[in-house]
Amino acid sequence: MGIPPELVNLIVTQFVEYEPLQLPHYAYGRCRDLKAWNIFCATSDPGFRVVVKDQKGIDYETTLVGCFLRDLISLSKLRLVSRQWNEAVSRLFKKQKWWNVQLDDKQSLGRAVACFSAPNVGLGDPVRNLMIDGMSDLQTFERVYYYDDERFEGQDVEDDYIVMNSYVDRIQAESWCSMRPEKAELHYDKSEEHTLLRHLFDRLSYVERFTVKFPGAASNSNLEAECYDMQGLEETMSSIQYGLRSPALQHLVDLSLEVPSTWHVGELAKTLSSGARDRLTRLRLVIVDATGPCGSPWYVIHEQGHNDSTTTEISGYGYAPGNVQVAYPNQENQDSLWDLVASCKNLESLAVEASHYLDLNRLNRKPAPKSRGLRNLSLYRIRTNVSSILKLLSATPGSDLPPAARRVNLEHVKIHSDGGNWEKVFDYLRTRCPNLELFRACQLTYFSEHPRFEYNHRPHENYSVIWTAQGLEGNNDEKSVARLYRKMVQKVGKPERYPVTDGPDDDSDWESDGEEW
């Protein structure tokens, strides 16, 4: 007599382990990591609760957890017991595990393709989550700029023009994260790898979650910038576009793109039909090329005095753009990114994480009728008006239900000089979003011409929930955000059980003041 399927499934699910969700309040707390994003916007049934231990070892129930599979070796061995056990474990893997394809490793890619002996058979069905990464060979050289004033002597040109037209390219040697040969090259022939990747797309049958992860690029203050192999980048983009057009990826509900520039978002978006966009419920867009002025919050060490992050000067600050930013500047091509977001009318979760600040006001989105707004929202290095944020989180006029907002993460978000006040966002989340269970904010600011602007004299090391004018009459930003945090803490019972490890600067803001929520 066989074991009842319910018992088999119960045993298999014991390999799923839960731990309390933790989001550092200050640096490194954003959802730039795919795993962190998946945990951040994980959905569950309204009654789903898990018993975990708090920092004092006391058991409590919560929905604010991350899950992972433990003892993968033993779990894999269960597949050898019988067909019944194999099917149960495969269902769990299909739900929890990502199929990771390394483009730099031809042997690994070949093994992945070999798992599929023919189209739509073999292991095709279990692969629901596909990630393409391992592309460090696309970042092959550094561009070193210098000031060649002798070459332009007597010409009426600006210093930045001289710098941008005076450079040498330095090929990068072998790195620990690369599979490249000892002899460094400007371009590595990946024709075989791309052929294998396309074969893989052809042989898959039903992919629901797809992630592309390109390597990032940065500048340093010595007029040096990391650059991409443009030919290799074009070839890789072509293969990814091929995959997005393949039948297997016409079932996507979750798309994550970590690409060099906003222009590349638009190029990949061209392959998505209107039907494909309507099916998407989760979208994550991360721009990874941070070369050039104001491309990273770390550059402000040398860019002090530019609190609006609007400087374009290169020679005076030393942060020069790489070749991708010269060809496709992020801010000049950002409409292609916002157009993709606008066209996905059924989104439930959205993350936009920029290098150079992008402007949310350029998003012209009309959600589906009776939409309740986004359930999960994460924004990083975004300029905006208050109304643009609230539009993403609000229910449409035809909806009879309250906003669906459940988890909100805002970091390095800057309000325009005429864009409203942060307290309106905080009050809206606290009073109008009954399902909200997690809110995290860090380095929220205003433009320098805003009445509530507060100067941060050491922005590279001074962190706060919000920078807002102190002592200004009628300014309730800090009080409002403290009340919001306090409500979140009251929902979980104790401050140590709330995932955000640091709250407002004043510890007293965490304590209840007797208000009714």
N, C-alpha and C positions, 0 to 999 in steps of 0.2 A: 504494500500500500504506500503510495507516494505521500510526500509531505504536502499539506495544504498550501496553495500559493500565498495565502495571507501570512502564514507563518514564515515562509521563505522571504517574503518582502520585508517583514518585521525584522528578521535577523540581518538582512542586508542593510537596512536603513540605520542599524546601530553603528555603522561605520561613518555616518555623518555626524560630525561633532560641531557644536555651537560654542561660540565665545562672545562675550560682551563687545559690542562695537566701540572702538576708540578713535576719535578724531582729534589730533593735536590742534590746539586753538590757533597757534601761531604758525611759523614757517613749516612747510612740507605737509600741511594738513589738507591740501586740496585733493580732488579726485583725479589727478592726472594719471595715476596708475590704474590700469584697467580693472584689476582685482578690486581696488578700493571703490571704483565707480560701480561695479556689479553689486558689491555689498551695499553701497549707499542707496541704490535705487531698486534693491530686491523687493519684489512684491510678494504678498502673502494673503491668505484669507483673513478677513477681519478678526476671526476668533483665534488666529494662530499666535501662540505664546510659548516661549521656551523657558525652562528653569535653568538659570546659571548662577554663579557665585559672584558676589561683589568683592571689592578690594579687602573687605574684612572677613571674607569666607562665608558670608551669610547667603543662603539661597533666596532667590526672588524671581518672579516671572516678568518677562519683557519680550517685546518684538524687536528691540534694537540689538540685533546680533549679527555676526558674520558666521558663515558655515564653511567647512572644508572637509575633505575626505581624509581619514586617518588610516594608517597601515595599508597602503595601496597594494603591497606585495601579497598580504593575506587575502585582501579583497579580490585581487586578480586570480589567485589560486582557486577561489570558490567557483570560478567559471569552469574549472575542469571537473567538477563533481558530476554534473549532469546538464542536459540541455535546459532543464528548468532553472537551475542555478545560474547558468550562463545568461539566460534571458533576463533574469532579475538583476544581475550585476550590470549587464549591458545597458539596461534602462537607466540605472543610476549613473553610469558613466556618461551616457548620452545627455543627461540633464546637467551634470555637475562639471564634467571635464571638457577642456578645450583641446582640439586637434591643432597642434602647433607645427607649422611648416617653416623651416629655416631656409631662406632663399640663398644664403651664403654657403650652405652645406649641401653640395650636390648629392653626396651619398645618402644623407638623411632624406632629402627630397625624393631620391630614387626609391628608397624603402617605402616612403609614404605612397607613392604611385603604385608600387608593386603589391600593396595590400588590396588593390582593386584589379582583379584579373580581367574584368570586362565591364563595360558600362552598365551601371544600375544593378550590379550584383555584388556579392561578397559583403564587405563591411560598409557599403555605401550608406545604407539606411541609418546605422547608429551615429554617423557623423552629423551632428546638428550644430556644433560650435566650431568654427574654423578661424584660425589666426594665421596671418602671413606676416612674418617679421624676419629678423636676421639679415638686415640689409646694410651692415656696416661698410661693405665694399663700395657703397654709393658715395661715401664721404672719403675722397681720395687725396685731397690737397688743401692747403691753406693759402690764402692770398695775403701777401705782405705788402701793405701800402707804404709809401714814403713821400716826403715833400721835395720834389725835384724842381726847385725854383729856377735853376739854371736853364732847364729845358724850355721854360715858359717865360724867360726874361724878356721884358718889354711888351708883353701881352697883357691886355686888360681883362684878366680872369680872376675869379675868386679862389681863395685858398682851397676850398673843398673840391673845386674843379681840378686843381693841380694834383691833389692827393688821389682823386678817383681815376686819374689818368696816369698815375705813376705807381706801378706795382710789379711784383714778381710772384709767380706761383711756386710754392714749395710742396713737392709730393710727400705725402705722409708715409712713414715706414710701417712695417707690420705692427699691429696692435694686439693686445691680449684678447680683445673681443671679436677679432676678425679671423676668417679662414684663408685670407689672402696669402700668396706665396711670399718667400723672403724678399724677393725683388719687387719693390713697390712700382706700381704703374698708375698712369692717369686714368685708364679705363680697363676694366677687367671683362673679358668676354664671358657673358652669361647666357649665350644662346641655348646651350644645352639645358641649363636650369629653367629658362623660360619655357622651353618645349615641354619639360617635365611638369611644370606648374600648370600649363594649359591642359595637358593630359589629365591631371588631377581634377581640374574643374569639370572636364568632360565626363569623368567617371563618378563624380559625386551625384547624389540624387535629390537631397532635401536638406539644405542648409538654412537654419533659422537665425543664427547669430554669426556675424562676420566682422572681423577686425583686421585692419591694415596698420602696420606700425613702421614708419620710416624713422631713420636716425635723426637726432636733432643737430643743430649747428649753433655755435656761439661766437662772439667776438671777445677780444680782450682790449685793454686800454692802450695797447702798443700798435694800434692800426693793423691788427691781424684778425682775419676772419676765416672760419672753417667754410669750405666750399664743397659742392656736390659734383659728381661726374654727371654732367648734363645728358650725355648720350645714354648712360646707364639708367638715369632717372626717367628718361623718356621711354626706354624699353620696359622698365618695371611698371610704369603707369599704363602702358599699353596692355601688359599682361593682366593687371588688376581690372582694367576696363573689360577685357575679354571675360574675366571671371564674373563680373557684375552682370554681364549680358547672358551668361550661361543659364540653362534651364534650372540647374541646382540652386541657384541663388535668387530665383524668382519667388521664393517663399520667405524672404527676410522679414523679420520683425524687429531686429536689433542690428544697428550698423554703427561701427566705431572707426573713425578715420583719424590717424595721427600722421599728418602730412606736412611737408616743408612750408607751404604757403597757402594762403586763401585761394589763390589761382588754381592750385591742384584740387581743392575741394570742388570747384566748379567743373573742372575737367572730368572728375569721377562722377559728378552728379549728372552729367550729360548722358550717362549710360542707364540711368534709372528712369523707367517709364512712370507715367502718372499712377498706374496701378501699384507699382512697387513702392512709390512714395506713400500712397494711401495705406499700405500694409504696415509701414514702419510705426512702431509704438515707442521705440527707444533710439535716440540719436546722440552720438557723442562726437564732437569735432574739436580736435586739438591741433594747434599750429606749432610746429617744433623748430622752425628756423627763427632764431632770436638774434641774428646778426644785424648790426646797424644801430643807429641812435635809438635809445628808449626801447630796445627790444627785450629787455629783461629788468626786473626790479633790482637786480644786483648791480646794474650799471649806474644806478643813482649815486653810488659812492663817489663817482667823478662827475656826475651831472647835477649836483646840488644847485638849487636855484631854479630848476625846471620842474616844479611840483606838479605841473599839468602833464608832464611826460610828452611834450609836444616839440621838443627841440629836434632839428634835423641837421644840426652842425656836426661835422665829422672831425675836422682837423683840430678843433679846440678840445675835444673830449676823447678822441682816440678810438671810438667804437665804430668801425667801418663795416659796411654791408658785405655779405658773401655774394657769390654769383647769382644765386636764386633770387635774393632780395633786389639785386640790381635789375634783373629781368622781370620779376613779378613782385613788386612791393606789396606787402600784406595789406596795408591800409588802402591802397589804390585799387586793389582787387577784391575787397571784402564783400561787395554786393553779391558776388557769386555764392559766397557762404550763406549770407542771409536769405538769398533766393531759395536755396535748398531747404533751409529751415521753414520758410514760409510755405513751401509746396507740400510739406508733410503735415497734413491737416489732422491726423489722428494721433499725434505724439502724446505720450504720457510722461516720458522722461527726456530731458534735454540737458546736455552739457556743452558749453562753448568755452574753451580755454585758449586764450590768445597769448602770443609773445608781445608784439606791438599792440597797443590798445585798439580794440575794435568798438564800433559805435552801435549799440543795440537799437538806437532810434531809427536806423536804416532798415530794420526788419518790418515788413508790411505783411503781417500774417493774419489770415482769417481762418480760425479753427472750424472744425466741423460743427454743424448745428447742435445745440444743446450740450456743447462741450462744457466740462467743469474746470477747464484749465489744466495745467500741468500738475502731475502728482509729485514729480521730483525735478528740481532745477539746481544746476551748478554753473556759476559764472566766475570767470577768472580773467582779470585785466580787461575790463569792459567799461566803456563810457556810456552814459545813458541818462535819460530822464526818469523820474520816479514812475510816471505813467506807463512807460514802456515795460518796466518790471511788473507792475500790477496787471498789465494786460495779459502777460503770460500766465499769471496765477489766478485770474478771475474767471468765473463761469460766464458763459455767453448769456445775453438777455433772455433767450428762450429756455434756459435751464431752470428747473424747479428745485434743484439741489444746490447745496453750498459748494464753494470751491473744493477741489480734490487735493489741494496742496498737502503733502505729507512730509517731505524732506527738502530743505532749502539750504544751499551752501553758497555764500557770497564772499569772494576774496579779491582784494584790489579792484573794487568796483567804484567808479568815480562819477558823481552827479554833476551835470552841466550847470553853469552859472545861473541859468533860468529854469533848471530842471526839477525844482521842488525840493523837499526836505526828507531826510532819511526817516524821521519819526513816522511819517505817513505809511511807509512800508512796514515798519515794525508794528504799528497799531493795527494795520490791516491783517497781518499774519496772526496777531494775537486775538483779535475780536471776530474776524470773518472766516477763519480757517479752522474749523473744529477738529479736523483730522490731523493737523500738524503735530508731529511727534519729534522732529529733529530740526533744529536751526543752528547754523554755524556762520559766524561772520568774522572777518579779519581784514584790517587795513581798509575799511570803508572810508571814502574821502569825498571832498567837494573840489570843484575847480577853484582856482585862486581868486576869481572874481565873484564867487558866491558869498553872500553875507555870512554864512556859517563856516567858511574856510578856516582851517587851523593849520598853521605851519609846523611841519615835522622837520626839525633841523638835522636829524640823523635817520633818514628813512630806511637806510640799509640795516639798521639794528634796533630801531624803536618800533615796537609793534603794539597795536591796540585794536580793540573791536572796531572803533570808529574814531576818526579825527574830526572833531567839531568844535566850533568856537566856544571857549570857556567864558562863562559869565554873561553871555549875550541874553538879553531879556527875551523870553518866549521860546528859547531854545530847549526843547525837551528831548533831544536825540538820545542822550545817555540814559535818561530816566525811562524812555520808551523801550529801548533795547534791553535794559535791565528787567523791566516788567515782562518782556517776551521770554527772556531766558528763565526767569523765575517760574513762569507758567510751564515751560518745558520740564523744568526740574520737578515741579509739583506733580506732573503726570507720572514720572517714574518713582517718586517718593523721596529720594535723597540725592544731593549733589553728586556723591561719588558714583551713583548709578547712571548719571547722564553721560553720554558718549563724548561730549566736548570737554576736554580735560581742564580748560581754563575758561572762565567766564568774564564778565565785565570787570574792570580794574578794581572796583570797590567791592570787597568781599561782602559787605553788608547788602549789596544788591541781590545776593542770592537768597537772602532770608525773606520769609513771608512778612508782608506788612498788614496782613489781615484783609486784603482785598478779596472780593469774590470774583471768580473767573466765569 
